[in-house]
Amino acid sequence: MASHLAFTADTTGELNFPFGIADLRSYALHQPPPATLGSGSKWGPTHLSAFHVVTKTNLPVEAVVPGHLLPSRDVVRAAIPSLFSVDGDVVRDVDFTLKNAPEEIRSTIRSESYTFYRNLQAVIAHTSDESVRSASTTGPDLSSTTDEDKPENVGEALLKTFVGLVIDSMGPTISRNGKTYEIELRPEPLERTIRLCGGIPAIVRSDGWLALVKSATSKGSRRGRLVGGVTLCGIEAKRYGHEHFIDGIYGQLFAECLALAYNNRTKGPGDQETFLIGIHHRKVFIVHVFLPASYLDAIQLTVDLPDNVYVVLKRSRVFDLLWSEDRMEMARAVLAMEAHLGTTANLVGRMRSDPL
């Protein structure tokens, strides 16, 4: 069964894969033992070629999440108004301590979005000569630099705060076979070992993930019981000025999507689709990959894939969290993805089943 999000656009001239699985296997076996495909964080164009991955970037969100599930802006704004109440220069320049804040933003400081704005200020502070650009700009801003040694922690914290706010405010309740479930942000890293190219391992790590939990029923319980065997979505952060953003990052994003698919097919066999939410400095995006079961089986072998067999990694346009309009569009995209996961029309492991 194919996902309705599977990319069907013309790929003429793009199916050029000079480096194959046999080449990747040969290279791994000629390295000092034990043979390994290395860390997924180091995957780049060579791996994309070997696994026949076509990348499509800066796509409208309707190509990455189901457009008919996008909630209205009015509904989202009403659910969490503080997340969209402060913009541009105010975020960059205002002291977000209650004592010194202007009266017009004190309600925002008292709101659930306070930590988000402080994290956003921290991300901005990690750049030099920072300028506030037009909200219409959609590409990654690489005009100024920061030390390549700066950790990714501030961007990661910003992304997790944003996603957590959206999920907690409007995340769907999923009903299956008389039971209710919810989607929950898990901030801890998720590490997987997958075996490809005839059993050679690769280690893949995500910065966080979205989990399915059975709704809590006991009084005073704040977290539901984790439903094992399914990872709904990965979380990935890259620091500002990361040298691999243009090329190499797509290899890493594919590695993470592939690891999610292999994890999820243990309890929900068949074709798989995977989602990943990423951040680069303060620019956020969603990734989607559809992976047929026949493809997942084939890349575990030592033989090369036929030229006409490939998968498409789709990345949405980027949204700048500095601007309330972009925050709104990213929030809508996250909620549409979650709504899709709540149906049985998705292909994320066991999420397609009723009962789970």
Beta strands, then each sheet from edge to edge (+ up, - down):
strand 1: 53-59
strand 2: 173-176
strand 3: 179-186
strand 4: 190-196
strand 5: 200-206
strand 6: 208-214
strand 7: 225-226
strand 8: 233-238
strand 9: 272-280
strand 10: 283-291
strand 11: 311-316
strand 12: 319-320
sheet 1: 1+ 11+ 10- 9+ 8+ 6- 3+ 2-
sheet 2: 1+ 11+ 10- 12+
sheet 3: 1+ 11+ 10- 9+ 8+ 6- 7+
sheet 4: 4+ 5-
end
